[in-house]
């Protein structure tokens, strides 16, 4: 497995940025070469999105690259909720939905379509993985969302003078746009689901999981019920756990197995 930091100029962010990239295939000659069925097909790609206050490489699943013959892409989304924010240079949805896949296709021959390009993440990254796959179903065929920060309904109608434990009004407005209209906007994954269904388009395959002691369990249950109400096939799992890397490491392995195994 090769580990590369890719630095380039981002037109989505209007500045230089970087992402981390793991590539399979550099095996030691003094050890038996591990062989499995995954190495007999072209390399597939997994985008892995970090959570709030995280960064690229917050979680390093290096053993996946060679075992499953996959490239693992870890972008830097700052605290932008993987959305196109209001301010110039805050287009994080465009960054991961268009710019980096196009760059990888041109430069490394990766990201050739939804059948070989998947996306996963935890917390803010779980929201980002869901929302990005639904916004770009022609690019991402599967999405794995762990402990997703599905906060759209929680911040809808939020006012400037309201107290907030995690972030203030200006932050939520920058990421999600006008909060009085956020439920009807395409920053709401529910809106994207209804749009794809009304257009008769194929939806990405969805795997969701959340810990039963996680503070985000209720919005995950709500989104699960929404998917059921729309008869959208998906995997939804609740298991003992809190909002931490123990849970994400465990289910990250299960999601990769589901995606590529």
Backbone bond lengths (Angstrom), bond angles and torsions (degrees), N, CA, C in turn:
res aa  C-N    CA-C-N  psi(-1)  N-CA   C-N-CA  omega(-1)  CA-C   N-CA-C  phi
1 X - - - 1.457 - - 1.525 109.78 -
2 X 1.315 116.52 126.29 1.467 121.96 176.49 1.526 109.17 -100.14
3 X 1.322 115.80 140.15 1.468 121.16 179.83 1.522 108.18 -115.70
4 X 1.337 115.71 121.95 1.460 121.15 -173.98 1.526 109.30 -126.07
5 X 1.322 116.71 135.43 1.462 121.18 167.56 1.520 107.65 -99.37
6 X 1.316 115.97 117.12 1.464 121.80 -177.40 1.526 108.64 -98.90
7 X 1.328 116.71 115.59 1.460 122.15 176.42 1.520 108.73 -106.46
8 X 1.321 116.69 130.48 1.463 120.34 -178.08 1.524 108.86 -155.62
9 X 1.326 116.26 170.05 1.461 120.01 177.56 1.520 108.98 -89.26
10 X 1.324 116.11 123.78 1.460 121.81 -179.26 1.519 110.66 -97.75
11 X 1.328 115.76 119.81 1.460 119.80 174.01 1.526 111.37 -75.31
12 X 1.337 116.96 -23.87 1.455 119.69 176.88 1.523 111.40 -69.47
13 X 1.341 116.52 -34.54 1.458 121.40 -178.15 1.532 112.94 -103.19
14 X 1.322 116.83 -5.31 1.470 121.77 179.14 1.530 112.75 59.62
15 X 1.322 116.33 37.41 1.465 120.14 179.81 1.524 108.74 -171.86
16 X 1.335 116.45 166.70 1.459 118.27 173.07 1.531 110.84 -65.63
17 X 1.312 115.94 143.98 1.453 120.83 175.59 1.522 108.08 -146.97
18 X 1.312 116.71 -174.46 1.463 120.43 179.95 1.516 109.98 -150.19
19 X 1.321 114.86 160.57 1.458 120.60 168.73 1.519 108.03 -142.13
20 X 1.326 115.53 158.00 1.458 122.05 179.48 1.524 108.90 -95.38
21 X 1.328 116.31 142.26 1.463 121.36 -177.00 1.522 110.01 -137.59
22 X 1.318 116.34 124.92 1.462 122.24 172.77 1.529 108.49 -104.87
23 X 1.319 115.92 131.38 1.460 121.68 178.96 1.520 109.47 -123.05
24 X 1.324 117.87 136.46 1.458 120.90 -179.53 1.523 111.91 -82.46
25 X 1.335 115.82 167.04 1.452 118.48 165.56 1.505 118.30 115.54
26 X 1.338 119.62 -9.48 1.470 118.88 -178.67 1.526 109.26 -96.84
27 X 1.337 116.03 86.82 1.461 121.56 -175.28 1.531 111.15 -92.12
28 X 1.304 116.55 148.16 1.465 121.74 176.39 1.525 110.33 -70.59
29 X 1.327 116.26 136.72 1.457 120.62 -179.27 1.519 112.78 -77.96
30 X 1.347 117.57 -20.03 1.462 119.95 -178.21 1.525 112.62 -88.18
31 X 1.342 117.01 2.87 1.456 121.59 177.55 1.526 109.16 -123.50
32 X 1.328 117.68 152.34 1.467 119.32 175.80 1.523 110.56 -59.23
33 X 1.321 117.01 133.61 1.453 120.82 -179.69 1.526 109.99 -72.81
34 X 1.331 116.93 120.87 1.472 118.43 177.73 1.528 109.73 -68.25
35 X 1.302 115.68 130.65 1.459 119.69 -179.96 1.525 109.60 -125.71
36 X 1.297 115.42 138.90 1.458 121.19 174.59 1.525 108.80 -153.21
37 X 1.302 115.71 174.63 1.465 120.68 -173.90 1.518 112.73 -63.75
38 X 1.336 117.25 -24.59 1.464 119.81 -178.29 1.525 112.02 -67.92
39 X 1.324 116.83 -27.40 1.463 120.30 -178.91 1.529 112.45 -78.86
40 X 1.319 117.32 -4.82 1.457 121.29 179.28 1.527 112.27 -91.52
41 X 1.332 116.72 -1.26 1.464 120.98 179.20 1.529 109.94 -119.31
42 X 1.324 117.94 164.57 1.472 120.01 176.28 1.530 111.34 -60.52
43 X 1.311 115.56 152.38 1.456 121.43 -179.68 1.528 111.18 -64.96
44 X 1.326 115.25 131.90 1.458 120.80 174.43 1.527 109.65 -99.19
45 X 1.336 116.46 171.90 1.465 120.83 -171.84 1.520 111.00 -128.30
46 X 1.327 115.99 135.73 1.458 122.59 174.33 1.523 109.91 -121.32
47 X 1.321 117.03 122.68 1.459 122.16 169.60 1.525 107.91 -87.45
48 X 1.328 116.53 131.41 1.451 121.82 179.88 1.527 108.56 -121.35
49 X 1.332 115.93 117.11 1.466 121.54 -172.75 1.528 110.89 -103.80
50 X 1.322 115.56 131.23 1.463 120.99 -179.95 1.519 111.32 -79.58
51 X 1.323 115.35 171.30 1.449 122.43 -179.57 1.521 113.05 -95.42
52 X 1.316 114.14 -176.46 1.468 122.87 177.85 1.531 109.89 -57.67
53 X 1.326 115.89 132.96 1.467 123.16 -177.07 1.527 113.32 68.70
54 X 1.342 116.86 13.74 1.451 120.37 178.01 1.516 111.63 -101.35
55 X 1.329 115.08 -168.58 1.456 120.97 178.69 1.520 108.36 -159.02
56 X 1.327 116.02 171.48 1.455 120.34 175.57 1.522 109.76 -57.02
57 X 1.331 115.99 132.37 1.454 119.44 -179.08 1.513 113.98 87.68
58 X 1.352 117.85 7.56 1.463 119.55 176.03 1.522 111.01 -58.53
59 X 1.305 115.00 -31.48 1.459 121.04 175.38 1.517 107.13 -132.02
60 X 1.323 118.66 126.15 1.459 122.72 -174.05 1.527 110.64 -114.49
61 X 1.328 118.27 89.27 1.471 121.14 179.54 1.524 111.26 -84.60
62 X 1.338 116.93 61.95 1.460 120.62 -170.70 1.532 112.85 -64.21
63 X 1.334 117.37 -28.67 1.458 119.57 -177.52 1.529 112.59 -69.76
64 X 1.332 118.66 -17.76 1.464 121.18 -179.84 1.525 112.11 -70.45
65 X 1.324 116.81 -34.37 1.460 120.44 -170.33 1.523 111.76 -58.90
66 X 1.314 117.27 -52.82 1.458 120.62 -178.39 1.523 112.53 -75.86
67 X 1.328 117.23 -39.07 1.467 119.94 -177.79 1.521 111.31 -61.05
68 X 1.325 117.22 -44.17 1.460 121.30 -175.58 1.528 113.32 -103.93
69 X 1.336 117.27 1.84 1.464 121.56 -178.01 1.525 110.82 54.77
70 X 1.321 115.38 55.56 1.465 120.49 -179.63 1.522 110.38 -126.61
71 X 1.314 115.01 148.29 1.460 122.23 167.93 1.524 107.55 -88.89
72 X 1.315 117.19 134.66 1.458 121.55 -179.83 1.521 108.57 -114.18
73 X 1.313 115.63 121.76 1.463 123.03 -176.03 1.521 108.63 -108.38
74 X 1.327 116.64 125.39 1.465 121.04 -179.28 1.528 109.21 -123.78
75 X 1.324 116.89 95.73 1.467 120.54 -179.87 1.526 111.68 -78.37
76 X 1.330 114.65 166.30 1.458 122.02 171.51 1.526 108.68 -101.62
77 X 1.333 115.69 112.49 1.466 120.25 -179.53 1.502 113.81 -105.69
78 X 1.352 116.52 5.84 1.463 121.55 -176.95 1.536 108.53 49.62
79 X 1.313 118.44 -138.50 1.466 121.15 175.47 1.526 110.47 -108.29
80 X 1.326 116.12 33.42 1.458 120.89 -172.53 1.506 116.37 -86.22
81 X 1.326 118.21 7.19 1.468 124.01 179.27 1.526 112.78 57.10
82 X 1.344 116.43 19.95 1.463 122.24 178.08 1.526 111.41 56.02
83 X 1.333 114.83 36.10 1.462 122.02 178.96 1.517 109.87 -122.42
84 X 1.314 116.50 160.90 1.464 121.17 171.89 1.519 108.05 -79.95
85 X 1.328 116.48 105.44 1.453 120.89 -178.41 1.517 112.67 -74.37
86 X 1.306 114.88 175.58 1.461 120.95 -176.85 1.526 111.33 -71.63
87 X 1.325 117.41 -41.44 1.464 121.45 -174.35 1.528 111.78 -72.57
88 X 1.321 115.30 152.71 1.469 120.85 173.17 1.528 109.50 -58.59
89 X 1.318 116.12 136.95 1.451 120.39 177.43 1.507 115.27 82.54
90 X 1.324 117.84 16.98 1.463 121.07 179.37 1.526 111.16 -119.73
91 X 1.317 118.16 34.30 1.461 121.06 -176.82 1.541 110.58 -89.93
92 X 1.322 115.13 75.00 1.460 119.36 -177.75 1.521 112.30 -77.57
93 X 1.328 118.29 -27.69 1.464 120.29 174.51 1.522 110.29 -67.70
94 X 1.319 117.15 -44.11 1.462 121.34 176.69 1.529 110.72 -63.49
95 X 1.332 116.05 -36.33 1.460 121.28 -179.89 1.525 111.47 -57.12
96 X 1.347 116.43 -50.95 1.464 118.88 -174.80 1.520 113.01 -91.89
97 X 1.329 117.15 -21.28 1.459 119.47 -179.21 1.514 113.92 -87.80
98 X 1.354 116.73 -23.57 1.457 120.20 -175.34 1.535 112.23 -131.33
99 X 1.334 115.98 -57.31 1.459 119.52 -167.31 1.527 113.24 -66.12
100 X 1.322 118.22 -52.51 1.464 119.37 -178.26 1.524 111.70 -68.18
101 X 1.351 120.36 -43.07 1.471 117.69 174.87 1.519 113.40 -57.53
102 X 1.324 117.39 -40.91 1.468 119.76 177.83 1.526 111.03 -64.04
103 X 1.325 116.59 -41.48 1.468 120.97 178.90 1.527 110.30 -62.65
104 X 1.313 117.05 -45.15 1.465 121.04 -179.69 1.522 111.79 -64.72
105 X 1.318 116.13 -35.96 1.463 119.93 179.04 1.525 110.50 -66.79
106 X 1.335 116.08 -44.88 1.459 120.13 -179.31 1.527 112.08 -68.58
107 X 1.308 116.45 -40.55 1.455 121.02 -168.56 1.530 113.58 -92.08
108 X 1.333 116.43 -37.91 1.461 120.15 -173.58 1.538 113.36 -119.95
109 X 1.319 117.80 -1.68 1.458 120.34 -178.65 1.522 113.36 70.42
110 X 1.327 117.40 25.21 1.461 122.64 179.29 1.525 110.55 -102.25
111 X 1.325 116.35 177.62 1.469 122.74 175.35 1.528 111.43 55.46
112 X 1.316 115.10 61.68 1.463 120.39 -177.11 1.520 113.38 -92.78
113 X 1.312 118.01 1.32 1.457 120.46 178.60 1.513 110.97 151.96
114 X 1.326 117.94 176.64 1.471 121.71 -174.51 1.520 114.17 -65.85
115 X 1.330 117.93 -21.79 1.461 119.67 -179.47 1.523 112.86 -75.67
116 X 1.332 117.56 -13.44 1.469 118.97 179.45 1.524 112.85 -130.99
117 X 1.334 117.42 13.30 1.461 121.01 -178.93 1.522 109.30 -133.06
118 X 1.339 115.96 117.07 1.461 121.47 -176.22 1.526 109.16 -126.30
119 X 1.337 115.78 168.15 1.464 119.22 -175.31 1.526 109.66 -144.68
120 X 1.337 115.61 138.88 1.453 121.25 -179.86 1.523 108.83 -144.17
121 X 1.326 115.53 165.41 1.459 119.34 178.51 1.509 111.10 -178.94
122 X 1.324 116.21 172.54 1.456 121.32 -179.34 1.520 110.09 -129.80
123 X 1.332 115.93 146.18 1.453 123.73 178.78 1.542 110.04 58.76
124 X 1.329 118.68 -120.58 1.466 119.75 174.52 1.520 110.21 -55.21
125 X 1.327 117.31 -36.58 1.454 121.54 177.99 1.514 113.16 -70.24
126 X 1.344 117.35 -27.27 1.461 120.11 173.96 1.511 110.87 -66.90
127 X 1.342 115.54 -43.77 1.467 119.45 172.93 1.522 109.79 -58.95
128 X 1.328 116.70 -47.01 1.457 120.80 -178.08 1.513 112.57 -61.54
129 X 1.339 117.23 -38.39 1.462 120.57 179.66 1.521 110.93 -65.67
130 X 1.331 116.85 -43.62 1.459 120.56 177.62 1.522 111.20 -63.86
131 X 1.320 115.41 -52.75 1.458 119.99 -173.97 1.528 111.54 -65.09
132 X 1.335 117.69 -38.99 1.456 120.90 -179.16 1.521 111.58 -67.22
133 X 1.334 116.92 -44.64 1.468 119.66 179.14 1.523 111.43 -62.38
134 X 1.327 116.62 -36.79 1.467 120.18 179.57 1.527 111.52 -74.51
135 X 1.326 116.98 -30.85 1.471 120.57 178.47 1.522 111.48 -79.10
136 X 1.344 116.90 -26.08 1.467 121.50 -177.66 1.536 110.52 -130.41
137 X 1.334 117.71 62.04 1.467 119.61 -177.38 1.523 113.30 -67.91
138 X 1.323 117.51 -17.84 1.465 120.27 177.13 1.527 111.96 -80.57
139 X 1.341 116.48 -6.00 1.465 120.65 179.99 1.530 112.17 -113.12
140 X 1.341 117.27 -33.73 1.462 121.29 -175.25 1.528 109.87 -120.29
141 X 1.330 116.05 120.08 1.452 120.22 -176.00 1.514 114.80 -90.89
142 X 1.338 117.17 -22.72 1.466 121.28 -179.88 1.520 108.70 -140.31
143 X 1.340 115.36 148.38 1.456 119.99 176.92 1.514 109.86 -137.51
144 X 1.336 115.91 134.52 1.450 122.32 176.93 1.516 109.74 -117.72
145 X 1.334 116.13 118.64 1.461 120.88 -172.44 1.518 110.24 -119.61
146 X 1.326 116.27 116.87 1.463 121.98 -178.27 1.526 110.12 -108.91
147 X 1.341 115.47 126.78 1.476 121.05 175.85 1.522 110.73 49.93
148 X 1.307 116.55 47.66 1.460 121.58 -169.94 1.525 112.98 -63.42
149 X 1.325 115.73 135.30 1.463 121.82 177.51 1.531 108.62 -82.43
150 X 1.329 115.45 72.08 1.469 122.00 -179.51 1.530 108.29 -85.07
151 X 1.319 115.39 75.68 1.474 121.23 -168.20 1.520 113.13 -101.57
152 X 1.327 117.82 5.61 1.469 119.57 -172.72 1.523 111.62 -55.67
153 X 1.324 117.12 -48.80 1.468 118.86 -178.17 1.529 111.17 -69.75
154 X 1.305 117.21 -27.06 1.459 120.24 179.13 1.512 113.77 -71.74
155 X 1.342 116.96 -28.92 1.469 119.75 -178.81 1.520 112.32 -101.51
156 X 1.319 118.47 -4.70 1.465 121.40 -179.45 1.529 110.16 -59.44
157 X 1.319 116.18 128.12 1.456 121.11 179.21 1.514 114.48 77.78
158 X 1.316 117.02 8.12 1.466 121.75 179.20 1.531 109.81 -58.53
159 X 1.336 117.54 136.46 1.467 122.74 -175.39 1.533 110.84 -106.91
160 X 1.342 116.84 154.64 1.467 120.38 -176.90 1.523 114.67 -57.76
161 X 1.330 118.15 -31.23 1.465 119.99 -175.02 1.521 112.95 -95.74
162 X 1.321 118.01 5.57 1.466 119.89 -179.84 1.526 110.36 -79.56
163 X 1.336 117.21 139.67 1.468 119.80 175.20 1.527 110.76 -71.57
164 X 1.323 117.25 146.18 1.458 121.22 -178.70 1.521 109.17 -141.49
165 X 1.326 117.78 129.72 1.461 119.77 -177.12 1.531 114.26 -73.12
166 X 1.325 117.97 -31.49 1.462 121.27 -173.49 1.523 113.05 -99.44
167 X 1.322 117.18 -42.78 1.467 121.32 -176.08 1.525 108.77 -158.72
168 X 1.348 116.42 163.50 1.462 119.40 -176.19 1.533 111.96 -95.31
169 X 1.317 114.34 176.99 1.468 121.64 -177.37 1.519 111.27 -56.64
170 X 1.329 118.05 -44.34 1.466 121.90 -176.95 1.533 111.01 -60.65
171 X 1.316 116.21 -37.89 1.461 119.69 178.81 1.523 110.91 -64.48
172 X 1.323 116.87 -51.57 1.465 119.77 -178.15 1.520 111.43 -62.06
173 X 1.333 116.59 -38.75 1.466 119.65 179.42 1.521 110.41 -66.68
174 X 1.327 117.76 -40.42 1.465 120.90 178.24 1.525 110.83 -59.72
175 X 1.310 116.72 -43.64 1.470 120.02 -177.17 1.525 112.20 -76.44
176 X 1.326 117.48 -47.89 1.467 122.06 -167.78 1.524 114.22 -102.34
177 X 1.327 118.08 -9.92 1.451 119.89 -176.69 1.522 111.24 87.76
178 X 1.331 116.99 -162.11 1.463 121.21 -177.89 1.525 110.24 -60.73
179 X 1.316 116.03 119.51 1.456 120.09 -172.44 1.519 112.93 -73.32
180 X 1.326 117.84 -18.52 1.466 120.15 174.44 1.522 111.51 -73.77
181 X 1.336 116.76 -14.34 1.463 120.67 -176.71 1.523 112.88 -119.88
182 X 1.326 117.06 6.16 1.458 119.95 -170.84 1.527 112.84 -66.01
183 X 1.329 118.22 -33.69 1.462 120.21 -179.05 1.517 111.31 -63.54
184 X 1.331 117.32 -33.33 1.467 121.08 -179.30 1.523 112.51 -89.67
185 X 1.324 117.54 -1.92 1.457 120.50 -174.65 1.528 110.82 -89.47
186 X 1.340 115.95 167.19 1.456 120.52 178.02 1.524 112.46 -79.82
187 X 1.335 117.22 4.17 1.461 120.39 168.27 1.523 111.24 -81.13
188 X 1.329 116.29 -5.53 1.455 123.16 174.80 1.524 108.44 -96.73
189 X 1.338 119.29 115.36 1.462 120.38 -179.59 1.526 114.00 -55.93
190 X 1.330 117.47 -28.60 1.463 119.94 178.52 1.526 111.31 -62.61
191 X 1.313 116.06 -39.05 1.468 120.39 178.57 1.526 110.31 -64.03
192 X 1.316 116.74 -40.44 1.464 120.51 179.86 1.528 111.10 -66.68
193 X 1.336 117.24 -38.25 1.461 120.62 176.29 1.521 110.26 -59.48
194 X 1.326 116.83 -49.88 1.469 120.31 -178.74 1.527 111.58 -63.48
195 X 1.326 116.27 -35.91 1.461 119.76 178.72 1.523 110.97 -64.69
196 X 1.330 117.60 -46.53 1.460 121.03 -179.64 1.523 110.95 -64.32
197 X 1.334 116.78 -40.67 1.464 119.86 178.69 1.521 111.53 -64.55
198 X 1.338 116.63 -42.51 1.470 119.63 -178.96 1.522 112.01 -66.18
199 X 1.342 116.23 -28.68 1.460 120.70 179.35 1.527 112.54 -88.48
200 X 1.333 116.35 -3.39 1.452 120.32 179.86 1.509 113.86 68.14
201 X 1.319 117.62 27.74 1.464 121.68 -177.46 1.524 110.90 -92.23
202 X 1.303 115.42 156.60 1.457 121.33 178.87 1.519 109.74 -73.19
203 X 1.317 116.72 132.26 1.455 121.68 177.94 1.524 110.00 -91.08
204 X 1.321 117.65 149.66 1.473 119.75 172.97 1.520 109.69 -65.19
205 X 1.328 116.66 152.76 1.458 120.77 174.14 1.526 108.63 -72.46
206 X 1.337 115.53 140.19 1.466 120.91 -172.02 1.524 110.66 -122.19
207 X 1.333 115.60 131.64 1.463 123.64 171.79 1.523 106.49 -124.72
208 X 1.329 117.24 120.01 1.460 122.41 178.13 1.521 109.74 -120.78
209 X 1.324 116.08 144.45 1.458 120.25 174.36 1.524 109.01 -149.90
210 X 1.335 114.91 153.90 1.466 119.74 179.26 1.519 108.48 -159.46
211 X 1.320 116.38 146.56 1.458 121.54 177.21 1.515 111.57 -75.09
212 X 1.318 116.59 143.36 1.461 120.47 -177.20 1.525 112.18 -69.36
213 X 1.327 117.09 -20.01 1.472 120.34 176.04 1.527 112.25 -100.93
214 X 1.303 117.34 9.01 1.465 122.91 -179.83 1.528 109.67 -75.45
215 X 1.319 117.53 138.45 1.464 120.44 179.71 1.523 112.31 -67.93
216 X 1.335 117.23 -11.09 1.467 120.87 178.37 1.527 112.63 -101.38
217 X 1.316 118.05 13.66 1.461 120.01 -175.93 1.538 112.21 -63.85
218 X 1.320 118.98 -39.85 1.464 120.05 -175.85 1.530 112.87 -66.04
219 X 1.350 120.01 -47.07 1.472 117.36 176.49 1.522 112.97 -63.31
220 X 1.337 118.49 -28.98 1.463 120.10 175.26 1.520 110.44 -68.93
221 X 1.310 117.58 -40.74 1.464 120.91 175.54 1.535 110.74 -62.24
222 X 1.314 115.97 -40.92 1.466 119.84 179.80 1.524 111.14 -62.26
223 X 1.337 117.07 -42.63 1.455 119.20 -179.75 1.525 110.69 -69.74
224 X 1.316 117.44 -35.81 1.467 121.49 174.32 1.528 110.05 -58.76
225 X 1.333 116.69 -46.01 1.465 120.06 178.96 1.526 110.98 -64.48
226 X 1.334 116.53 -36.63 1.467 119.52 177.18 1.524 110.50 -62.26
227 X 1.333 117.67 -45.82 1.460 120.87 178.78 1.532 110.41 -60.90
228 X 1.320 116.89 -40.43 1.467 119.97 176.78 1.521 111.22 -62.48
229 X 1.330 116.59 -39.86 1.470 119.92 -179.11 1.520 112.09 -65.83
230 X 1.331 116.73 -25.70 1.462 121.59 178.11 1.536 111.74 -96.43
231 X 1.332 114.69 4.11 1.477 121.24 -179.52 1.535 111.92 56.72
232 X 1.328 115.58 38.35 1.458 121.60 176.39 1.528 108.36 -89.00
233 X 1.327 117.17 118.06 1.453 120.33 178.42 1.533 109.88 -65.41
234 X 1.311 115.75 135.29 1.455 120.57 -179.86 1.523 108.88 -164.67
235 X 1.322 115.38 164.30 1.462 121.94 172.67 1.523 107.66 -102.88
236 X 1.321 115.92 129.13 1.467 120.17 176.42 1.522 108.16 -132.34
237 X 1.327 116.51 125.47 1.455 121.75 -176.69 1.522 110.08 -130.92
238 X 1.319 115.41 131.83 1.459 122.44 167.57 1.525 107.73 -110.62
239 X 1.318 115.45 137.88 1.461 120.29 -179.67 1.520 107.92 -147.35
240 X 1.298 115.66 159.82 1.458 119.58 -179.57 1.522 109.63 -60.62
241 X 1.320 116.26 132.50 1.454 119.70 179.60 1.509 111.78 159.05
242 X 1.324 115.15 164.82 1.455 122.35 177.87 1.527 108.61 -115.79
243 X 1.318 115.58 -168.61 1.464 122.27 -176.75 1.531 108.49 -87.68
244 X 1.339 116.35 76.90 1.454 117.75 -175.96 1.522 111.59 -151.89
245 X 1.337 115.28 172.97 1.453 121.50 -175.24 1.525 112.62 -69.77
246 X 1.310 118.35 -20.74 1.462 120.15 175.46 1.527 109.57 -61.29
247 X 1.316 115.86 -49.51 1.469 120.79 179.12 1.528 110.56 -64.41
248 X 1.334 117.74 -44.79 1.469 120.71 -175.42 1.522 111.71 -69.39
249 X 1.315 118.05 -35.83 1.460 119.69 177.56 1.523 110.91 -64.74
250 X 1.326 116.00 -41.32 1.463 120.66 179.21 1.524 110.74 -64.18
251 X 1.325 116.35 -51.61 1.461 119.05 -175.82 1.521 112.62 -80.39
252 X 1.325 117.55 -20.69 1.461 118.82 172.49 1.518 110.97 -60.32
253 X 1.338 117.06 -40.81 1.462 121.25 177.32 1.526 110.69 -63.66
254 X 1.337 116.06 -43.07 1.462 119.89 -178.40 1.530 111.13 -66.11
255 X 1.319 116.83 -37.09 1.461 120.12 179.38 1.524 110.87 -68.02
256 X 1.336 117.15 -41.91 1.463 119.77 178.57 1.536 110.56 -63.73
257 X 1.317 116.70 -39.47 1.461 120.34 176.08 1.531 110.59 -62.17
258 X 1.333 116.26 -43.67 1.469 121.09 177.10 1.524 111.62 -61.90
259 X 1.302 116.31 -40.20 1.465 120.04 -178.28 1.518 112.60 -72.13
260 X 1.336 116.77 -47.03 1.462 120.66 -166.75 1.536 114.13 -116.80
261 X 1.330 117.38 -12.57 1.460 119.67 -172.74 1.515 114.02 -75.62
